[in-house]
Amino acid sequence: MAVQRIILLKFPENTTSSQRHKVRNFAEDLYSEIEVNGVAEMGGMEAADTICGIGGCELRVSVAKSKDIATVRKVVMKLLADHYLDENCTVEYS
């Protein structure tokens, strides 16, 4: 059985509505890149649409296969940069 790896993306609690829109767009693009292609799970498009809650924005990405971890990390970092969110996001790996 494969060990599941988690990538946790956290955005600040004081995220503005403009930033929340960028975060949602980022999450939708991430969904298209990783979940549709079967390399990781993030809770579907619903998770992308509801990423921002009262306490800020947070997204959990689960990578089931060890061989896909580097690919998913690269996609996450590229999309954060593409959406100008790389400086506003804390990325934790476990």
Secondary structure by P-SEA (a helix, b strand, c coil): cbbbbbbbbbccccccaaaaaaaaaaaaaaaaccccccccccccaaaaaaccccccbbbbbbbccccaaaaaaaaaaaaaaaacccccbbbbcc
